[in-house]
Amino acid sequence: MDLQAIFSDQSPEYMRREGERIFLRLRTLKGEADRCVLMAGGRRRAMKKIRSDLVFDYFEGSAPASTGPFHYYFRITSREGETLRFGRKGIIERERPGRKERFYLVPDFPVPKWPAGAVGYQIFTDRFCKGDPDTDVEDREYFYNGGYTKKIKNWYQNPAPNDVQEFYGGDLQGVMDKLDYLQDLGVDVIYFNPLFVSPSNHKYDTQDYDYIDPHFGKIVKDGGKVLDPGDRNNAHASRYMQRVTDKENLEASNAFFARLVEEAHRRGIRVILDGVFNHCGSFHKWLDREKIYQGKEGYAPGAFGDPDSPYRSFFGFGEDRWPDNYTYEGWWGYDTLPKLNYEGSEDLCRYILKVAAKWVSPPYNCDGWRLDVAADLGHSAAFNHDFWKRFRRAVKNANPQAVILAENYSASQDWLQGEEWDTIMNYEAFMEPLTWFLTGMEKHSWEYRKDLHQNADAFWEAMTWGSSTAMPSQPLWISMNQLSNHDHSRFLTRTSGKPGRLGPNRPAEAAKGIRRGVFMEAVAVLMTWPGMPTLYYGDEAGLCGFTDPDNRRTYPWGKEDRMLLSFHKDVIRLHKAYSCIRFGSLKPLLSEEGLIAYARFDKESALAVAVNNTREERKVLLPLVYGGFPMEGEARRVLVTRGGKRPSYKASDPEKRAAKGELTEIRGGQARMKMAPESCVILAWEKRGDPKGAAE
């Protein structure tokens, strides 16, 4: 039996539910299967042959749709009497497959559909674009984490190894000014790193969940003084106090943010906020370790200085040492990141749930939350799950289409049962395996592994069946796929294959030995893989950098890599041009050392993506018919890259492509071609009339 022809479609296009039954499909090479059986719920359920074409037979079966996890696999009996078991890892050797070998979905798990195929763009606000100089953090405006704040005057200066107090002046006005740029790039979703009041440039140490930081928003009432040299007492930082505690500044910043979201929505761009709810910051008004809010009108006493503070239960204090109680619990021991004590305070729980609903409701109308270190919230697994269930109800009641997207580096299936998160940042089944295959590098650039570099088998195991064995189908189709972000090195730096970290006089090392051709391969995969492809600001312009803070360099306005920028625009246009990229099937086609190929296809179109990651020319025979292409005909080469050179074909210009005759012949369901070193080829076919032998 032709094993590559066996295929069960897990895309939303074909997994359908009718009433209390769920219908599933299986495809085999025509004439080879005598009988197919759906194994679900401990029972055998006969499947019917519903149609055939020139190449395949299509079988369909159904089972009752359970309210919980639904695991299943198929038994296929050939005409010669051979019996095979087929699951999410392909052919199953054992007679009784384990759960990790079975297909897995949760029927009653409604997730928003809009993230599927939406092009995301992550913005680290301080480093994206400077729009309003009146909101800049000043030199010595306050003292934080061992140093005074510093206003960086040279936009193109690289970050220092410890730059938490350094501010370049990027703000929301800068984002507003660049909405035309983002729209032209093809962005559908902006994901902001934290925007709420905070003393750091990264703002993962929240100071006030109710307000956008005026340094990002608007300062309409300014005054006070910066700290004198040698003075580290923030109770004297009167300018900072004025800026971040005065309600006129806070309300003006919230109002400006609401206008920004409205303008983004007008352009068809959604907005996702970063929610840091496991911990807050030592400057937070609830703790007020720095006495910034002390005595201010409208603010209750902080728990650090007053045992009678209404926020005392919000933190876990080890001892009764008031005033100035330093015994509060810090996340991972960091005293600048007090861990929030949810189990000890129902008031805290209700407050955060109000925050969750507030920002996805009018007048802000944000489109979802990215949840920072979401699995760490609380002190027990039981409480964590209970809280996220409450969080989901609060968010979905306020905005049913808001997405709940969690950061988690380990198995996430326990949170993805339809009651808590919608999906995750897809490290395990995208960023990590793609990085290993294309570069051999760990995602922080801390090590190189030869055994994983160009290892196609390891790539497929992780990308399609690794962490996805622990996830139902729905979250996979809307997961956030990234090459780079604020926590990891820039992908372009990883292409050098050389481990490294930022140190004094080392920023230039991040750009040495980079291979643009490998980066372009990665971008092509990013834009053709199931999920929400999300760019990290500046990747499209050729930014390099080791892991944080070096990955947080400023966007190089006026100094962009124009070829890479043009390439990104072309691939994003290609991404939007084919319906199969959003909800179409995924079918691996090739797996060789340094060479992979896969197809995306639906009822209207098919794409085949081939990547040659080696430094030699490769002759490739693509079995396109397994990926939705016809047995005979022509596929159009919509993208061809050759190393780091400018791509030879642009997806945005079909008339010129046709005039040049850039077509690939399909014979017997296969296509032959040569691939240049470190290159990518994307072939496309669109349904015209009644194609013979094309797989649905």
C-alpha positions, 0 to 999 in steps of 0.5 A: 500500500502506498503509505504516502497516499494515506492522509487524514485531513485535520484542517477545519476545512474538512472536520465538520460537525452536524448535530451531535456527530462529528465527521472525519475523512481519510484518503487512500490511493485509488483501489488499494483500500478494501475497508476503512474503519474509524476507531473512536471511543473504544468502538469500531465505526465503519467508513463509507467511500464517498467519492473517487477521482483519478488518483484517490478514494475518499472515505468518511466516518462519524462518531458521537461528538463528546464534550471533552477530548476526542481521540481517534485513529483509523484501521485500513485493510488493503485488498490483499488483506493487510491491516494498517493503523494510521494516526497523527504520527503516520503508520502506527506499529502497535496494535493498541495505539497510545494517546500520543499516536492518535488524532486529538481534538476537542469538539466543543472548543470555539476559538476565534477564526480571525487569527488563522492566517492573519499576519501579526506584527510585534512591537516593542514600543520604546524601540519602534518609532519616536513620535512625540519628544514631549513624552521622553523619559529624562536623564535621572528621572528616577532610579531603578534596578541599580541605575538612573534612567538615561535618555538615549539621544542617538536612535541608532545606538545599540543597546547596552548589555544591561539597558533596562533603564535606557529609553530611546523614546519610541511611543504610541504616537510613533506607532500612529505615524507608521500605520501606513507603513504597517498597512502597506507591509500587509499587517493584520494584527499588532501585538504590543509588548506591555503598554501599562505604566511601568519603570522599565523600557520593557514594562514587564514590571507593571506599575498600574494596570488601569492606565497606559504609560504616559511616556508612551501616551500623552503628558499634558501636565508636566512639572517637578524635578529629576533626581540630583546626582547621587540621590537614589530616593525616588520619593524625591523624583517629583517629575516622575511622580507628576507624570505617572500619578496625575490623572490628567496624564493617565486619562489622556494616555488612555484616550490616545490609545483608544484613538490608536486602536480605532485608527488601526481598526479602520485600516483592518488591523487588530490589536493584542495587548500583553498581560503580565498578571503573574507578577507586577513591579515593585513600583506598583501602586498596590505595593509602592515600595518607592513611595511614589503614590504615598500621600497622593490624592486618589491613591490608597496606601501601598502594602510595602509601607502600611500593614493596614493597606487594602492591598496587603493581601495582594502580596505574600509577606514572609514576616510582619516587618512594617513599615518597609516590609521587604519580605514580600515574595518575588517571582524567581526571587526578583525583588523588582517583580513581586509575585501576586498572591491570588490564593490569598485575595479574592479582591485581587482576583476580581480586580484583574478580571475587571482589567481583563474585560476593560481593555477588550471593551469600549472605548478601547476594544482591543482584540485579545490578550497575550498572557505572559508566563501564564502557567506560573500564575498562582501557587498551585496547578488547581488554582491556576486552571480555576483562575484562567477559566474565570479569566476566559469567561470575563474576556469572552463575555466582554468580547466573544471574538477576543483571542486568549493567547498564552506564553508557555514553553512546555506541554499546554494541553491541560489549558487547551480544553476549551475552557481556558486559553484559545492558543499559545505562542508556538515555540515547540512546534514552530520557532524551535524546530525550524531554527534547529533545522535551518541554522542548527542554533538554539533560539537564544543563540547560546548553542549550536547542535550539528545533530539537528542542523538539516535534520529533516526527520527531527524537523517533521517530528517536532513541527507536525507531531511533537508538541501537537501530540499534546494539543487539540487541533483547533489551537494549532490553526491560530497559534502565534508562529514567530522567527524572533521576538523580544525574548530570543535572538534575532533569526538573522543572527542565528543564520551564522550558526555561531553561538554568542551573547551580547557583551562590551564591544560585541554588538557587531558580532551579531551581524557577522557571517549571517546568511540572508538566503537561510533567513528568506527560507525561514520567512517563506515557511513562516508565511505558508505554515498553519497559524498566525505568522507574526513578525518581530518589528525590524526583522523585515528590515534586516535587524540583527541581535543576540538575545535580550536586550540586544534583540531590542535594537531600534527599527532602522528607519532610513537604513533598512535592508531594502531587498529584505523589506521588498521580499517580505512584502512579496511573501505576505502578498503571496500569503494573502493571495491563496485561500489554502494558507488560512485553513487548507490542509498540510501535507509533508511531501519530502524529507531528506537531509537539508531538504524539506517540502510540503503542500498546503491545499484546499478546494480552490488552490494548492501551494507546494513549498520546497526548501533546500537548506544545503550549500549545494544545488539539489535535483528535486522530484516533488510528488505534488499529487499528494498535496492537492495538485493534478496528475497532469498540468502546470504549476506556476512558480510564484516565488524562487529565492537563490541564496541571499540574492533578490528573488527572481519572481514576485508574487505580486505580478502574475502577468509578468510571470505568465509572460516569462513562462515561469511554469513547471510541468506536472507529469504523473502527479510529479514535478522535477526541478533544480534548486539552487543552494540555500533556496526556496521554491513555491509552486502554485496551482488554482482550480480551473474548471474540473481538474482531473486527479486533483486531491481535495 
